[in-house]
Amino acid sequence: PGAMSRKSHLFFEAAVGCRITLALAFDPGAAECPCVGPGSPLFDTLLVELETRGIPTSYGLEGCKAYDKGHTLVGCADDTAPHCNNSWCFVDMSTCPIDEDLCKAAGGTVGSDVSPHCRARASAKSVILNPVYHYSYETCGSLNVYDESRLMLPIAGKTLRISVSPQWAPWILRRPSPGGQAADDVGGVIFDFFMESLKVFSPGVQTVVSPVFVTEGSVQKVGGNLWTACAHDVAIGVVDLCVSDFWRLPLREAMVQFTPKFMEETFVLVVPKMPAEDTLWTRLEKPFAPFESMAWLAVCGCLLGMSLILWALRLWSTNCAACHGSFFGVIADFSHTQIEILQDFLSGSVGVDGNAYAQNFFKLGFQFFLLVVLASYTASLASQLVVKRDSVGALSSIEEAIKRNVDLCAETILHDTLQEKFPTAKFVAAVYQEDGPRMVYAGQCGAAIMSLRAIDEMHAGVLKAQDCAAVEEGTLTEEEGRCRQGFDGRLRDDCELVKVGGGLVSISIAFPVSERLVHSISWALTKHLAIGGFEKAVRMNAAAYPKSTCAAVDASGAADAPGLGVEDLSGTFIISFVVIGIGVCFFFCDFSRHMASELSTPRAYDPEEPPTMLRHLERSQVEVEGTAQAAEKVVVVCSLDEEQTSGEVTAAVSQKLRM
């Protein structure tokens, strides 16, 4: 008894001394979750617990402090661990949780700052004392960054029961085991990514794959959608987590918690395609397609203005020689100038004579105009000609579909999301988005809303194969499955369905997970995402991605077609030959006029005279230079009989020069 009394006395002195020390310097932490201190019901019991375990009685009881600094018990002998310098304290869980009644009594609401009872701070069970005691870094303004045991504890070394969707390449791949004696070998992008992320836990996690994707009871509860049914199975505890490409939708979020997203799915409008109109008129339009009509008008206006400037410069340089002729002569001279400008434009050259400043600046401006306009035209025309004539959609956008009152097939679970974004659209329910193509063929809707991933499967023939399998099994009739029937009595060809417009909506993809595991699994997935785990899984399963059987399309959207055909350049050919034909007509007019002039001149008939051959000398410029005279250009045109001598030609030229 004496010894016990002495021990109790010593403990009393230690407790009193501790209280005195605490009273001198004590940081109680946040008011929402104050530290255990003198006067707290837990203070004395924690003192006893610490003394019993041989831990200093000040540990965690002096308010917010970095108690682990230099403490070997928690791995801080050298203070290198991130938690060693973080402040914390023991807290009383009778005061930390939100007390809604006291909050309302203080005139506040949960989450407000009216009263400490309206908010809370995070805490955790002690790992070195009895778990009934709690500690908190958060009340001291720190994070429990070191204690990954909080993340490891719910799953490390335990069994995780998961449900995996049926074959859904490339996300989920199921390979039957030899002889069917064991469970299927499961793989795929999403499954591999998930399994690799679990390797962060130590000790390791044992996974058990449920023999069925969903329970029949959940399917009946949610109305038939298997993915929603799996989320329901997680919510009621049948499985811990579902592994597949789950859309995070409000309906499912209301049932169960989800991990962070690891990818997104974008939905677009899919419509029947119709061949692009290919008529003589469309072929003639093609060479002019690079510029809009207003741009062509602007180019023509610039050319007209430049021809006026050039004509004015020429009149000035020749002292307005053309002004002394007839009115029609002036018009003809101006027309020649316009034709020269047009020829220069088409040839990309500048045929302007003279070295005066006016001519030089005119050439400079015209060359810049040619450089920009011709380069723009050439680049635009090339890009349009390289792309072969492709088909266009019967609709160009969802706005056009709404305007034309077209029914749109969409997966039922998406209706609320789509209807909120497009309130005037008419949606037809499809159990799954993959049902869209056969519903369009059957005339149940004029277009479908599908994800880019589903479109890839459609163009790879996967959806058609699924519909044909359902028809063969008898679960769908040919009228429903449309295995063979496509549009207008043709065989079904899913390449006749094309996406148009931009993305309509994007939905996050994540895993539905049990509430007790959500923090741990989310941490593991996020950690694996950060080191490129998902991209690695994509590369590992690259061969499983569907390959389109339609015309190959490169990254820019241009069809991978062979070289240009005659039909692609037919418009250019026609326009060129029409212009050449006009020139031929002018030639025949000139030739006829010349022949009429020759025939109108009477001549004596000599039967021994050989036929006369008219020879036309080309126009040439003869420059005459004199010591005291300026240069003068003379054009000589001679019509010579076969027997005319070169001397007669020289005499004619000399006579012209003297005139």
Wavefront OBJ file of the C-alpha trace (Angstrom):
o trace
v 0.000 0.000 0.000
v 2.811 2.372 0.779
v 4.459 1.703 -2.536
v 1.194 2.167 -4.354
v 0.542 5.398 -2.516
v 3.977 6.640 -3.422
v 3.430 5.716 -7.091
v 0.041 7.432 -7.145
v 1.625 10.460 -5.550
v 4.325 10.578 -8.190
v 1.722 10.205 -10.954
v -0.310 13.004 -9.363
v 2.744 15.243 -9.352
v 3.468 14.420 -13.000
v -0.103 15.170 -13.978
v -0.107 18.447 -12.066
v 3.237 19.392 -13.609
v 1.928 18.529 -17.060
v -1.147 20.676 -16.528
v 1.006 23.590 -15.410
v 3.217 23.209 -18.479
v 0.191 22.989 -20.751
v -1.325 26.073 -19.222
v 1.779 28.041 -20.095
v 1.839 27.205 -23.846
v -1.033 25.323 -25.415
v -2.226 25.545 -29.053
v -5.698 23.941 -29.010
v -6.008 23.645 -32.787
v -9.184 24.395 -34.696
v -12.334 25.081 -32.705
v -14.260 22.522 -34.784
v -12.068 19.722 -33.389
v -9.977 20.971 -30.433
v -6.977 19.135 -29.066
v -7.309 17.117 -25.876
v -6.019 19.279 -23.025
v -6.379 19.877 -19.313
v -10.027 19.605 -18.383
v -10.823 17.186 -21.197
v -12.371 13.868 -20.071
v -9.754 12.005 -22.097
v -6.744 13.815 -20.704
v -6.145 11.608 -17.630
v -6.887 8.356 -19.440
v -4.433 9.252 -22.211
v -1.771 10.057 -19.574
v -2.184 6.584 -18.126
v -2.127 4.976 -21.590
v 1.085 6.789 -22.540
v 2.816 5.977 -19.251
v 1.786 2.328 -19.488
v 3.347 2.033 -22.946
v 6.522 3.866 -21.903
v 5.817 6.885 -24.042
v 6.465 10.398 -22.710
v 3.289 11.728 -21.105
v 3.524 14.943 -23.100
v 3.190 13.046 -26.426
v 0.157 14.461 -28.245
v -1.190 16.235 -25.175
v 0.476 19.645 -25.382
v -1.687 21.021 -28.170
v -0.498 21.299 -31.763
v 3.170 20.330 -31.976
v 5.517 18.259 -34.116
v 5.678 15.408 -31.563
v 7.309 12.964 -33.941
v 10.417 15.065 -34.473
v 13.409 12.973 -33.386
v 11.089 10.202 -32.150
v 12.339 6.709 -33.046
v 8.960 5.129 -32.324
v 7.490 6.524 -35.564
v 10.599 6.441 -37.753
v 11.826 9.985 -37.190
v 15.276 9.395 -35.698
v 16.822 11.520 -38.452
v 13.695 13.591 -39.219
v 13.879 12.791 -42.936
v 10.342 11.408 -43.242
v 7.766 13.995 -44.410
v 5.586 13.571 -41.322
v 8.284 14.243 -38.764
v 7.875 18.021 -38.756
v 4.071 18.122 -39.053
v 2.010 19.284 -36.099
v -0.783 17.150 -34.626
v -2.523 16.334 -31.365
v -4.967 13.888 -29.816
v -8.605 14.940 -30.210
v -11.859 14.062 -28.468
v -14.331 12.489 -30.888
v -17.220 13.633 -28.709
v -16.504 17.205 -29.822
v -15.070 16.751 -33.347
v -18.059 15.504 -35.388
v -20.659 17.947 -36.660
v -23.521 18.430 -34.195
v -26.461 19.532 -36.302
v -28.702 20.345 -33.327
v -26.153 22.613 -31.633
v -25.383 24.156 -35.031
v -29.043 25.036 -35.601
v -29.368 26.287 -32.032
v -26.561 28.726 -32.781
v -28.469 29.950 -35.830
v -26.273 28.254 -38.424
v -26.468 25.504 -41.015
v -24.108 22.613 -41.529
v -21.021 23.912 -43.304
v -21.368 27.498 -42.100
v -18.943 29.330 -39.797
v -21.603 30.434 -37.298
v -20.623 27.776 -34.770
v -17.782 25.213 -34.390
v -20.504 22.579 -34.247
v -21.369 23.305 -37.896
v -18.033 22.075 -39.252
v -15.469 19.349 -38.550
v -11.855 18.396 -39.142
v -10.580 15.020 -40.267
v -9.138 12.600 -37.743
v -7.796 9.057 -37.643
v -7.559 6.190 -35.193
v -4.307 5.878 -33.327
v -1.907 3.226 -34.575
v 0.418 3.189 -31.531
v -2.226 3.430 -28.760
v -5.630 1.887 -28.308
v -7.673 2.568 -31.522
v -10.405 4.176 -29.433
v -8.168 7.227 -29.308
v -8.018 9.567 -32.304
v -5.485 12.080 -33.495
v -5.700 14.865 -36.077
v -3.162 16.647 -38.228
v -5.895 18.668 -39.880
v -6.959 20.501 -36.728
v -3.370 21.771 -36.511
v -3.303 22.916 -40.119
v -1.277 19.948 -41.388
v -1.959 16.859 -43.454
v -1.476 13.279 -42.385
v 0.879 12.830 -45.314
v 2.890 10.020 -43.826
v 0.233 7.634 -42.718
v -0.428 5.629 -45.887
v -1.704 2.910 -43.613
v -5.034 4.725 -43.809
v -4.980 3.983 -47.549
v -3.427 0.535 -47.278
v -5.503 -0.755 -44.397
v -8.880 -1.223 -46.183
v -7.436 -3.308 -49.028
v -3.804 -4.370 -48.546
v -3.544 -8.114 -47.875
v -7.277 -8.538 -48.320
v -9.580 -10.000 -50.977
v -11.267 -7.743 -53.502
v -14.375 -9.111 -55.196
v -14.819 -7.506 -58.617
v -17.234 -7.814 -61.502
v -15.937 -7.607 -65.076
v -18.098 -6.820 -68.108
v -18.403 -9.205 -71.072
v -16.019 -8.992 -74.039
v -15.744 -5.336 -75.026
v -12.630 -4.899 -77.124
v -10.266 -3.275 -76.593
v -11.305 -2.394 -73.029
v -12.219 -5.887 -71.814
v -10.915 -9.037 -73.508
v -12.011 -12.500 -72.454
v -10.041 -15.505 -73.636
v -11.661 -18.881 -72.862
v -9.432 -21.215 -70.882
v -8.320 -24.451 -72.554
v -11.035 -27.064 -72.195
v -13.229 -24.618 -70.315
v -12.069 -26.050 -66.976
v -11.128 -22.710 -65.455
v -12.391 -19.167 -65.485
v -11.786 -17.087 -68.591
v -8.464 -15.309 -68.891
v -9.397 -11.633 -68.654
v -7.400 -8.765 -70.154
v -7.847 -5.580 -72.128
v -6.886 -1.943 -71.688
v -9.112 -1.151 -68.720
v -8.659 -4.483 -66.934
v -4.862 -4.405 -67.291
v -4.739 -0.796 -66.127
v -6.793 -1.636 -63.021
v -4.795 -4.734 -62.085
v -1.480 -2.914 -62.466
v -2.686 -0.100 -60.196
v -3.315 -2.599 -57.371
v 0.389 -3.442 -57.202
v 0.947 -0.323 -55.100
v -0.593 -2.090 -52.088
v 1.600 -4.067 -49.726
v 0.861 -6.784 -48.839
v -0.741 -7.568 -52.163
v -4.425 -7.714 -52.996
v -6.170 -10.923 -53.967
v -8.849 -10.344 -56.613
v -11.792 -12.635 -57.185
v -13.773 -12.134 -60.405
v -17.495 -12.695 -60.020
v -18.763 -15.522 -62.264
v -21.538 -13.244 -63.555
v -21.314 -9.617 -64.556
v -24.516 -8.593 -62.758
v -27.225 -10.179 -60.655
v -30.665 -10.668 -62.131
v -32.221 -8.788 -59.238
v -30.226 -5.641 -59.996
v -31.077 -5.865 -63.704
v -34.776 -5.859 -62.843
v -34.333 -3.015 -60.362
v -32.651 -0.610 -62.806
v -34.649 -1.407 -65.943
v -32.344 -3.600 -67.995
v -29.087 -1.665 -68.398
v -26.300 -4.046 -67.369
v -23.801 -1.324 -66.517
v -26.255 0.452 -64.227
v -27.137 -2.927 -62.728
v -23.463 -3.519 -61.888
v -23.303 -0.137 -60.155
v -26.353 -1.239 -58.176
v -24.573 -4.469 -57.208
v -21.699 -2.402 -55.803
v -24.100 -0.174 -53.904
v -25.797 -3.125 -52.173
v -22.500 -4.910 -51.451
v -22.668 -7.850 -53.860
v -19.263 -6.872 -55.272
v -16.669 -4.303 -54.254
v -16.010 -2.816 -57.666
v -17.053 -3.077 -61.336
v -14.368 -3.095 -64.019
v -15.448 -1.791 -67.428
v -16.002 1.477 -69.286
v -18.572 2.947 -66.906
v -20.083 6.330 -67.667
v -20.322 8.619 -64.660
v -23.940 9.665 -64.984
v -26.143 11.367 -62.369
v -28.318 8.242 -62.008
v -25.314 6.079 -61.177
v -23.639 8.724 -59.012
v -26.784 8.740 -56.876
v -26.352 5.005 -56.262
v -22.667 4.602 -55.571
v -19.351 6.395 -55.408
v -16.939 6.416 -58.354
v -13.185 6.558 -58.692
v -11.614 9.545 -60.475
v -12.045 9.448 -64.253
v -9.305 7.840 -66.288
v -10.730 8.645 -69.740
v -13.633 10.389 -71.479
v -16.093 9.340 -74.140
v -17.278 11.885 -76.715
v -20.634 11.466 -78.437
v -21.420 12.714 -81.935
v -24.255 12.548 -84.457
v -24.222 9.620 -86.911
v -26.310 9.988 -90.077
v -26.806 8.150 -93.378
v -24.484 9.437 -96.036
v -25.578 10.429 -99.499
v -23.303 10.640 -102.545
v -22.079 14.109 -103.300
v -23.771 15.646 -106.346
v -21.571 15.154 -109.414
v -22.904 17.121 -112.386
v -21.363 19.174 -115.173
v -22.107 22.303 -113.184
v -20.378 20.997 -110.015
v -17.338 20.051 -112.102
v -17.218 23.540 -113.609
v -17.444 25.036 -110.137
v -14.480 23.081 -108.810
v -11.692 25.309 -110.246
v -13.402 28.309 -108.640
v -14.011 26.570 -105.304
v -10.905 27.915 -103.515
v -12.418 31.410 -103.294
v -15.929 32.453 -102.418
v -17.922 34.528 -104.892
v -17.192 37.781 -103.064
v -13.475 36.988 -103.104
v -13.605 36.414 -106.862
v -15.407 39.736 -107.305
v -12.691 41.438 -105.259
v -9.940 39.823 -107.373
v -11.683 40.849 -110.616
v -12.135 44.375 -109.293
v -8.439 44.602 -108.459
v -7.494 43.342 -111.933
v -9.815 45.874 -113.562
v -8.330 48.681 -111.498
v -4.793 47.607 -112.356
v -5.611 47.430 -116.064
v -6.935 51.014 -115.883
v -3.716 52.150 -114.190
v -1.557 50.329 -116.739
v -3.571 51.781 -119.629
v -3.204 55.273 -118.192
v 0.554 54.783 -117.807
v 0.828 53.684 -121.433
v -1.218 56.642 -122.692
v 1.029 58.982 -120.764
v 4.243 57.361 -122.040
v 3.022 57.561 -125.696
v 1.601 61.093 -125.411
v -1.887 59.632 -125.704
v -1.311 58.292 -129.203
v -4.393 56.087 -128.920
v -6.544 59.100 -128.123
v -6.287 60.378 -131.737
v -8.006 57.337 -133.208
v -11.650 56.411 -133.279
v -13.719 55.612 -130.222
v -13.678 51.932 -131.069
v -9.925 52.098 -131.416
v -9.657 53.466 -127.870
v -11.935 50.695 -126.585
v -9.890 48.093 -128.449
v -6.666 49.466 -126.956
v -8.137 49.312 -123.443
v -9.394 45.754 -124.076
v -5.893 44.692 -125.118
v -4.552 46.103 -121.845
v -7.123 44.148 -119.842
v -6.228 40.945 -121.654
v -2.530 41.543 -120.973
v -3.215 42.030 -117.256
v -5.292 38.841 -117.186
v -2.534 36.942 -118.984
v 0.024 38.249 -116.526
v -2.237 37.223 -113.645
v -2.663 33.674 -114.914
v 1.009 33.277 -115.776
v 2.192 34.835 -112.537
v 4.407 37.369 -114.340
v 4.415 41.147 -114.818
v 4.788 42.315 -118.439
v 5.036 46.040 -117.792
v 7.583 48.042 -119.802
v 9.431 51.109 -118.622
v 11.810 51.993 -115.805
v 10.147 55.122 -114.486
v 9.145 55.224 -110.841
v 5.466 54.932 -111.777
v 6.015 51.690 -113.712
v 8.340 50.281 -111.054
v 5.887 50.831 -108.220
v 3.078 49.458 -110.359
v 5.103 46.297 -111.004
v 5.946 45.991 -107.294
v 2.308 46.239 -106.219
v 1.139 43.888 -108.957
v 3.807 41.318 -108.066
v 2.768 41.356 -104.400
v -0.864 40.929 -105.421
v 0.076 37.972 -107.643
v 2.231 36.391 -104.937
v -0.484 36.334 -102.282
v -3.518 35.605 -104.446
v -1.955 32.876 -106.595
v -0.294 31.186 -103.607
v -3.585 31.176 -101.697
v -5.493 29.886 -104.688
v -2.972 27.151 -105.424
v -2.846 25.909 -101.836
v -6.622 25.879 -101.458
v -7.229 24.238 -104.815
v -4.628 21.560 -104.139
v -6.194 20.664 -100.801
v -9.607 20.361 -102.420
v -8.458 18.329 -105.394
v -6.368 15.940 -103.303
v -9.456 14.915 -101.359
v -11.453 12.612 -103.615
v -15.127 13.215 -104.045
v -16.519 11.985 -100.771
v -20.029 11.422 -99.527
v -21.766 13.900 -97.296
v -24.243 13.306 -94.519
v -27.966 13.583 -95.024
v -27.793 15.986 -92.045
v -24.962 18.334 -91.241
v -25.575 18.859 -87.515
v -27.938 18.132 -84.662
v -29.346 21.634 -85.073
v -30.430 20.734 -88.603
v -31.914 17.472 -87.308
v -33.929 19.404 -84.729
v -35.043 21.949 -87.324
v -36.185 19.171 -89.673
v -37.889 17.293 -86.816
v -35.749 14.170 -87.280
v -35.971 11.443 -84.618
v -32.627 10.668 -82.960
v -31.772 7.256 -81.517
v -29.810 7.477 -78.253
v -29.106 5.136 -75.367
v -31.882 5.462 -72.807
v -29.574 6.286 -69.935
v -28.296 9.321 -71.871
v -31.717 10.815 -72.513
v -31.792 13.065 -69.457
v -28.344 14.486 -70.217
v -29.108 15.015 -73.907
v -32.605 16.381 -73.335
v -31.262 18.974 -70.932
v -28.740 20.149 -73.508
v -31.082 19.884 -76.530
v -34.569 20.423 -75.081
v -36.350 20.589 -78.461
v -34.805 17.409 -79.896
v -36.831 14.210 -80.315
v -35.021 11.170 -78.908
v -35.916 7.535 -79.501
v -34.911 5.085 -76.767
v -32.227 2.518 -77.542
v -31.173 0.032 -74.863
v -27.547 0.556 -75.891
v -25.890 2.987 -78.271
v -24.708 0.012 -80.359
v -28.347 -0.571 -81.341
v -28.361 2.756 -83.199
v -27.261 1.551 -86.672
v -29.884 -1.188 -87.017
v -32.560 1.189 -85.728
v -31.598 3.733 -88.402
v -31.743 1.019 -91.107
v -35.166 -0.030 -89.820
v -36.453 3.543 -90.072
v -37.056 3.918 -86.339
v -34.978 7.099 -86.380
v -33.232 9.264 -88.921
v -29.901 9.497 -87.088
v -28.166 8.102 -84.006
v -26.026 9.514 -81.226
v -22.961 7.354 -80.690
v -19.540 7.601 -79.106
v -16.401 7.753 -81.216
v -15.421 4.357 -79.838
v -18.744 2.835 -80.948
v -18.342 4.403 -84.405
v -14.950 2.713 -84.744
v -16.594 -0.609 -83.880
v -19.362 0.072 -86.391
v -16.940 0.813 -89.223
v -14.916 -2.270 -88.299
v -18.008 -4.457 -88.800
v -18.282 -5.398 -85.115
v -21.839 -4.114 -84.630
v -23.077 -5.774 -87.810
v -21.536 -9.072 -86.668
v -23.299 -8.743 -83.301
v -26.657 -8.046 -84.980
v -26.194 -10.995 -87.365
v -25.344 -13.261 -84.442
v -28.514 -12.144 -82.650
v -30.577 -12.844 -85.792
v -29.054 -16.311 -86.128
v -29.744 -17.069 -82.466
v -33.327 -15.920 -82.871
v -33.176 -13.157 -80.264
v -33.802 -10.634 -83.066
v -35.726 -10.920 -86.293
v -34.166 -9.833 -89.562
v -36.493 -6.841 -89.560
v -35.137 -5.864 -86.130
v -31.493 -6.866 -86.492
v -31.020 -5.761 -90.104
v -28.213 -8.227 -90.659
v -28.589 -8.077 -94.447
v -30.910 -5.186 -95.219
v -29.452 -1.733 -95.507
v -30.755 1.409 -97.186
v -33.063 1.313 -100.228
v -32.955 -2.452 -100.584
v -29.145 -2.580 -100.671
v -27.074 -4.936 -98.562
v -26.186 -3.531 -95.179
v -22.977 -1.549 -95.264
v -22.165 0.319 -92.057
v -19.768 2.525 -93.999
v -22.917 4.275 -95.243
v -23.277 5.788 -91.780
v -20.962 8.716 -91.062
v -20.404 11.112 -88.199
v -21.152 14.793 -88.726
v -20.566 17.911 -86.695
v -18.567 18.229 -83.487
v -18.925 16.569 -80.126
v -22.376 16.802 -78.564
v -21.468 15.746 -75.039
v -18.487 14.222 -73.229
v -18.883 11.796 -70.335
v -16.237 10.707 -67.834
v -15.380 7.024 -67.504
v -14.548 5.596 -64.068
v -15.196 2.575 -61.819
v -18.118 2.295 -59.370
v -16.536 1.282 -56.060
v -17.599 0.472 -52.510
v -17.652 3.434 -50.153
v -15.171 1.802 -47.760
v -12.651 1.354 -50.583
v -13.145 4.512 -52.632
v -10.293 6.472 -51.055
v -7.768 3.652 -51.320
v -8.688 2.607 -54.882
v -8.833 6.226 -56.077
v -5.379 6.872 -54.647
v -3.949 3.778 -56.359
v -5.539 4.628 -59.729
v -4.424 8.249 -59.586
v -0.889 7.207 -58.713
v -0.813 4.745 -61.631
v -2.276 7.334 -64.025
v 0.416 9.827 -63.055
v 3.199 7.485 -64.198
v 1.548 6.716 -67.558
v -0.084 3.448 -66.592
v -3.115 3.911 -68.816
v -1.035 4.754 -71.888
v 1.048 1.648 -71.224
v -2.093 -0.498 -71.145
v -3.208 1.051 -74.449
v 0.104 0.137 -76.072
v -0.055 -3.403 -74.726
v -3.479 -3.937 -76.282
v -3.000 -1.965 -79.516
v -3.767 -5.031 -81.642
v -7.229 -5.338 -80.072
v -8.465 -1.965 -81.313
v -11.065 -2.295 -84.102
v -9.783 -1.691 -87.634
v -12.093 0.186 -89.969
v -13.130 -1.572 -93.167
v -14.236 1.733 -94.680
v -11.983 4.084 -96.681
v -8.908 4.859 -94.629
v -8.855 8.335 -93.153
v -5.704 10.089 -92.045
v -5.287 12.287 -89.000
v -6.403 15.398 -90.869
v -9.665 13.775 -91.968
v -8.654 13.457 -95.628
v -9.496 10.222 -97.345
v -6.542 8.033 -98.223
v -7.524 7.856 -101.890
v -5.452 7.134 -105.023
v -4.277 9.877 -107.412
v -6.591 12.296 -109.162
v -8.793 11.014 -111.949
v -10.016 12.650 -115.132
v -13.309 13.524 -113.470
v -11.473 15.569 -110.830
v -9.910 17.814 -113.481
v -12.763 17.736 -115.978
v -14.018 21.180 -114.981
v -10.571 22.667 -115.539
v -10.342 20.959 -118.935
v -13.738 22.262 -120.034
v -13.058 25.865 -118.996
v -9.617 25.841 -120.666
v -10.935 24.438 -123.946
v -13.853 26.886 -123.965
v -11.399 29.798 -123.698
v -9.208 28.257 -126.410
v -12.321 27.765 -128.535
v -13.093 31.447 -128.274
v -9.593 32.164 -129.550
v -10.125 29.731 -132.449
v -13.366 31.538 -133.356
v -11.517 34.862 -133.488
v -8.861 33.233 -135.669
v -11.438 31.986 -138.174
v -13.088 35.402 -138.207
v -9.758 37.066 -139.012
v -8.937 34.387 -141.580
v -12.327 34.748 -143.285
v -12.021 38.522 -143.388
v -8.542 38.240 -144.873
v -9.664 35.707 -147.518
v -12.623 37.907 -148.432
v -10.235 40.820 -148.903
v -7.996 38.707 -151.136
v -10.867 37.456 -153.253
v -12.330 40.932 -153.712
v -9.194 42.024 -155.614
v -9.661 41.156 -159.412
v -6.779 39.403 -161.107
v -6.149 38.130 -164.670
v -6.355 34.409 -164.934
v -3.186 32.704 -166.192
v -3.617 28.939 -166.610
v 0.147 28.413 -166.534
v 0.611 30.366 -163.321
v 1.077 28.068 -160.296
v -1.236 28.479 -157.313
v -0.423 31.403 -155.125
v 0.702 30.579 -151.617
v 0.068 33.293 -149.061
v 2.819 33.684 -146.563
v 2.358 35.766 -143.478
v 5.412 37.237 -141.931
v 5.190 37.454 -138.205
v 5.027 40.836 -136.627
v 8.465 42.119 -135.835
v 9.756 45.234 -134.231
v 12.377 47.191 -136.157
v 14.288 49.676 -134.126
v 15.724 52.556 -136.127
v 18.422 54.551 -134.480
v 19.858 57.834 -135.832
v 22.486 60.147 -134.545
v 20.046 63.048 -134.062
v 16.711 61.171 -134.065
v 14.866 59.089 -131.396
v 14.076 55.395 -131.864
v 10.879 54.503 -133.687
v 9.099 51.142 -133.866
v 7.635 50.060 -137.132
v 5.528 46.996 -137.796
v 5.713 45.595 -141.255
v 3.133 43.210 -142.593
v 3.670 41.879 -146.090
v 1.621 39.569 -148.244
v 3.942 38.066 -150.777
v 3.294 35.952 -153.836
v 5.347 32.882 -154.285
v 7.542 34.597 -156.913
v 8.285 37.832 -154.966
v 12.003 38.368 -154.478
v 13.793 39.352 -151.302
v 14.819 42.576 -153.014
v 11.207 43.598 -153.415
v 10.660 42.884 -149.698
v 13.680 45.043 -148.769
v 12.392 47.864 -150.959
v 8.998 47.682 -149.304
v 10.529 47.841 -145.854
v 12.754 50.787 -146.785
v 9.796 52.664 -148.211
v 7.876 52.085 -144.963
v 10.757 53.366 -142.907
v 10.943 56.587 -144.919
v 7.249 57.316 -144.401
l 1 2 3 4 5 6 7 8 9 10 11 12 13 14 15 16 17 18 19 20 21 22 23 24 25 26 27 28 29 30 31 32 33 34 35 36 37 38 39 40 41 42 43 44 45 46 47 48 49 50 51 52 53 54 55 56 57 58 59 60 61 62 63 64 65 66 67 68 69 70 71 72 73 74 75 76 77 78 79 80 81 82 83 84 85 86 87 88 89 90 91 92 93 94 95 96 97 98 99 100 101 102 103 104 105 106 107 108 109 110 111 112 113 114 115 116 117 118 119 120 121 122 123 124 125 126 127 128 129 130 131 132 133 134 135 136 137 138 139 140 141 142 143 144 145 146 147 148 149 150 151 152 153 154 155 156 157 158 159 160 161 162 163 164 165 166 167 168 169 170 171 172 173 174 175 176 177 178 179 180 181 182 183 184 185 186 187 188 189 190 191 192 193 194 195 196 197 198 199 200 201 202 203 204 205 206 207 208 209 210 211 212 213 214 215 216 217 218 219 220 221 222 223 224 225 226 227 228 229 230 231 232 233 234 235 236 237 238 239 240 241 242 243 244 245 246 247 248 249 250 251 252 253 254 255 256 257 258 259 260 261 262 263 264 265 266 267 268 269 270 271 272 273 274 275 276 277 278 279 280 281 282 283 284 285 286 287 288 289 290 291 292 293 294 295 296 297 298 299 300 301 302 303 304 305 306 307 308 309 310 311 312 313 314 315 316 317 318 319 320 321 322 323 324 325 326 327 328 329 330 331 332 333 334 335 336 337 338 339 340 341 342 343 344 345 346 347 348 349 350 351 352 353 354 355 356 357 358 359 360 361 362 363 364 365 366 367 368 369 370 371 372 373 374 375 376 377 378 379 380 381 382 383 384 385 386 387 388 389 390 391 392 393 394 395 396 397 398 399 400 401 402 403 404 405 406 407 408 409 410 411 412 413 414 415 416 417 418 419 420 421 422 423 424 425 426 427 428 429 430 431 432 433 434 435 436 437 438 439 440 441 442 443 444 445 446 447 448 449 450 451 452 453 454 455 456 457 458 459 460 461 462 463 464 465 466 467 468 469 470 471 472 473 474 475 476 477 478 479 480 481 482 483 484 485 486 487 488 489 490 491 492 493 494 495 496 497 498 499 500 501 502 503 504 505 506 507 508 509 510 511 512 513 514 515 516 517 518 519 520 521 522 523 524 525 526 527 528 529 530 531 532 533 534 535 536 537 538 539 540 541 542 543 544 545 546 547 548 549 550 551 552 553 554 555 556 557 558 559 560 561 562 563 564 565 566 567 568 569 570 571 572 573 574 575 576 577 578 579 580 581 582 583 584 585 586 587 588 589 590 591 592 593 594 595 596 597 598 599 600 601 602 603 604 605 606 607 608 609 610 611 612 613 614 615 616 617 618 619 620 621 622 623 624 625 626 627 628 629 630 631 632 633 634 635 636 637 638 639 640 641 642 643 644 645 646 647 648 649 650 651 652 653 654 655 656 657 658 659
